[in-house]
Amino acid sequence: MPSDLLVGRAVTVRDAAEADLDAITAIWNHEVLWTDATTDTEPRNARTQREWFERHPASYPIVVAARGDQVLAFGALSPYRPKPAFAWTVEDAVYVERGQRGAGLGSLILAELIRRARAHGHRSVLARITSGNAASIGLHARHAFRVVGVERRVALKRDRWLDVTVMQLLL
């Protein structure tokens, strides 16, 4: 679902490659250090980012939105829980480089993750979003995710307790 803001700008959504890891790390680490968009508190280095990358086989893809070699946004599907009963449920993550927000890149990434989740036979996609992240909640709602719960005061980050909104898309 291309955004009008992206028309004519030659943005491609594709599988992430090892060559993209520095850009993905920069996007991720900004969110870790300066925002509440993730509850993670430790930035990733080259080794931890590579380990994260290697934990994503085709059924748990990482995709990027790029203009040429420049990564503008990324997203990934991850196992929801390690128990076999949850094997058909995934959790999504979508992050857009701070200077690129509002152009529809998050929507492109999320649409591709949903398409791939269906293609790999997943039955449910969950999004766990810090409750103050109205942009991500709105993005997921536009892609038919519904709020299924709110976890109250479950994450302590930057000396503040955060609620986490859980949204779900049944495939």
N, C-alpha and C positions, 0 to 999 in steps of 0.2 A: 504494500500500500504506500506508494511514493507520495511524499509531501510536495505541495506546490512550491515550498521554499527550497526544495532540492532539485527541481527541474532545471536541466541544463548545466548542472554542476558535476556531472560524471562521478557520482558516488556509487560504489559497488559494495554489496554485501557478500562476503565470502568467508570461507574457513580461515580461521586464524592460523598463522604460520609462526615458526620459531623466530623469524625475522621481525615479527610484530611485538615480541615480548617486551622490549624496552618501552614502546609506546603504551602498551597495556599496563605495564607496571607504573608508568608516570600517571596515567589516568587514575588507576587504583589507589596509589599512594596519596594523591591529592585528597581523595575522598576519605581515606583512613585518617589522615593528619588534620584536615581542616573542616570536615563536615560530619554530619550524623547520617549520611546516606548509607553507611555500612556500620554495623556494630563492631567490626574488627578495629582493634586499637594498635596493631603492630604493622608497620609498613613491610612490604615484601622486598627482598633483595633478588639478585639474579638467580641464585640457587633455589630459593623458595618459590619464585615465580615459575621456574622451569619445572619443579616438582608438581605444582598446581596444573600446569599445562599437560604434563604427562599423565595426570589422573583423569583426563578427558578423552576417552575413546570416541568413536563415531556416534555411539548412542547417547553420549553426553557432550555435544559439540560446543566449541567456542567459535564464535563468529565475530567478524569486525566489519564496520562500515568504514570504507577508505576512499580517499580521493587520490588516485595514483598510489604512491607508497605511504601516504600520510594516514595513519589510523585516527579516525575521528570519534569512534565509539566502539564498544565491544559488549558482548553478552555471552552467557554460558548457561548450559543446563548441567545440573549436578544431581546425584542421587539424593533423594529426600531423607531417607534413613537407611542404615546398612542391613537391616533385617530383610530376609527374602520376601516377606509379605508386602513390603513397600516397593518392590522392584519396578512397578509400573507407574510410580509417582516420581516426578522430578521437581526440583526447585530451580527457578530462573534467577538470573542476575543480569541487569542492564546498566551500563555506565556510559555516559557521554562526556567527552572532553569539555572542560568548563567553558571554553570560548566558542563551542559549537552547539550549545543548548538552544532549544526552541526552534530548530530547523527540521524536526521530524526524524532525526537519526534514531532516537530511542524507539520510535514506532517501527522503523524499518528493521531494527535488530530484533525487537520482540516478535514481530510477525514472522521473521525467519526462524526464530527459536520455536515458535508454536508449530510452524510447518514441519520442522525437523522432529519435534516431539511426536507428532502424529505419525510421521513416516517411520519412526523407530518403534511404534506400537505402545508408546506411553499412554496412559489413560487419564492422567491428571497432572496439571502444572500448578505448583504453589509458588506464591511470591510472599516473602516475609520482608515487610517494608517498615522502616522506622516511621512511626505515626505522624511525625511532623513533615514528612517528605510528600507534600501535596502533589508535586509534579509526577512522581512515580506512581502514586495511588491513582491519579487521573489517567496516566498512560495505561496502566493495567485495566482500569474500568473501561476505557475506550476499546480495549481488545477483549471485552466480555468477561473479564475476571470479576468475581463477586467477593465482597468481604465475608469471611467465614468466622472471624474472631479477632479479638485484640488481646494481646498478651501485655498485661500491665506491669510497668516498672521492672522489666526483665533484663535490661542492659544498662550498665554504668559506663558512660563515655564522657570524657571531658568534664568530669565532676557533675554530671547530670544523669538522672534516671530517665531512660527512654522506654516508651511503649512501642510495641511492634504490631502492626496491622498485618493479618494473614489474609491473603486473597487467593482464590482458587479458580482455575478454569478446568472444567471437565471436557475432555476431548471426545 
